[in-house]
Amino acid sequence: MAKNVRISDELYALAQMESRLQDRSIAQQLEHWAKRGIAAVGSLGAGHRTVSAVDAAVAMTRRLDELEVLSGRRSADATHLISRSAARQSKRVFHGKYQKS
């Protein structure tokens, strides 16, 4: 049974961009991330470091930066958590169905 959930605008934007790249709906993308997160936390086991809210926020911001640079919405010089040199050296990768033949 489907449920409505409120999420941040940033997470929604990230899910929207990533879902297009992965050929999923936004709901499918969010479910995919949730399942991977549950699996990652569960696989850490006792005595291992868990993923903190800060780590998750940094990872989300880094991924948003990557997607905005790749989509051309932001220049490599205007990223928050990606070094300029790494952003400049990155190569755009598109799903096969979006590549020119």
C-alpha positions as CSV (number, residue, x, y, z in Angstrom):
1,M,0.0,0.0,0.0
2,A,1.5,3.3,-1.1
3,K,2.0,6.1,1.5
4,N,2.7,9.8,1.2
5,V,5.9,11.0,2.9
6,R,7.4,14.5,3.2
7,I,11.1,14.7,2.1
8,S,13.4,17.7,1.6
9,D,13.5,19.5,-1.7
10,E,17.1,18.6,-2.0
11,L,16.5,14.8,-1.6
12,Y,13.6,15.0,-4.1
13,A,15.7,16.9,-6.6
14,L,18.5,14.3,-6.2
15,A,16.1,11.4,-6.6
16,Q,14.5,13.0,-9.6
17,M,17.9,13.5,-11.4
18,E,19.2,10.0,-10.4
19,S,15.9,8.3,-11.4
20,R,16.2,9.7,-14.9
21,L,19.7,8.4,-15.2
22,Q,18.7,4.9,-13.8
23,D,15.4,4.7,-15.8
24,R,13.4,4.4,-12.5
25,S,10.5,6.3,-11.1
26,I,11.3,8.7,-8.3
27,A,9.5,6.3,-5.9
28,Q,11.6,3.3,-7.2
29,Q,14.8,5.3,-6.8
30,L,14.0,6.2,-3.2
31,E,13.1,2.6,-2.4
32,H,16.4,1.5,-4.0
33,W,18.3,3.9,-1.8
34,A,16.4,2.8,1.3
35,K,17.1,-0.9,0.6
36,R,20.8,-0.2,0.0
37,G,21.0,1.9,3.2
38,I,19.3,-0.8,5.3
39,A,21.7,-3.4,3.8
40,A,24.7,-1.2,4.4
41,V,23.8,-0.5,8.1
42,G,22.9,-4.1,8.7
43,S,26.2,-5.4,7.2
44,L,28.3,-3.3,9.5
45,G,27.9,-5.7,12.4
46,A,28.7,-5.2,16.0
47,G,31.7,-3.0,16.8
48,H,31.8,-1.3,13.4
49,R,31.2,2.3,12.7
50,T,27.7,3.2,11.7
51,V,26.8,5.8,9.1
52,S,26.0,9.1,10.9
53,A,23.5,11.7,9.8
54,V,26.5,14.0,8.9
55,D,28.0,11.3,6.7
56,A,24.7,10.8,5.0
57,A,24.2,14.6,4.5
58,V,27.8,15.0,3.1
59,A,27.3,12.1,0.7
60,M,23.9,13.5,-0.5
61,T,25.4,17.0,-1.0
62,R,28.4,15.5,-2.9
63,R,26.1,13.5,-5.2
64,L,23.9,16.5,-5.8
65,D,27.1,18.5,-6.8
66,E,28.2,15.7,-9.1
67,L,24.8,15.5,-10.9
68,E,24.5,19.3,-11.3
69,V,28.0,19.5,-12.8
70,L,27.3,16.6,-15.1
71,S,23.9,18.0,-16.2
72,G,25.5,21.4,-16.9
73,R,23.5,23.2,-14.2
74,R,26.5,24.2,-12.2
75,S,30.1,24.8,-13.1
76,A,32.9,22.7,-11.6
77,D,34.1,25.8,-9.8
78,A,30.9,26.1,-7.8
79,T,30.7,22.8,-6.0
80,H,30.5,22.4,-2.3
81,L,32.2,19.1,-1.5
82,I,33.9,18.0,-4.7
83,S,37.4,19.4,-5.3
84,R,37.6,21.6,-8.4
85,S,40.3,19.4,-9.9
86,A,38.2,16.3,-9.5
87,A,35.2,18.0,-11.0
88,R,37.2,19.3,-13.9
89,Q,38.7,15.9,-14.6
90,S,35.3,14.1,-14.4
91,K,33.8,12.7,-17.6
92,R,30.1,12.8,-18.4
93,V,28.6,9.4,-18.6
94,F,25.1,8.9,-20.0
95,H,22.9,5.9,-20.0
96,G,23.1,4.0,-23.4
97,K,19.7,5.1,-24.6
98,Y,20.6,8.7,-24.3
99,Q,23.9,8.5,-26.2
100,K,24.2,9.7,-29.8
101,S,24.5,6.9,-32.3
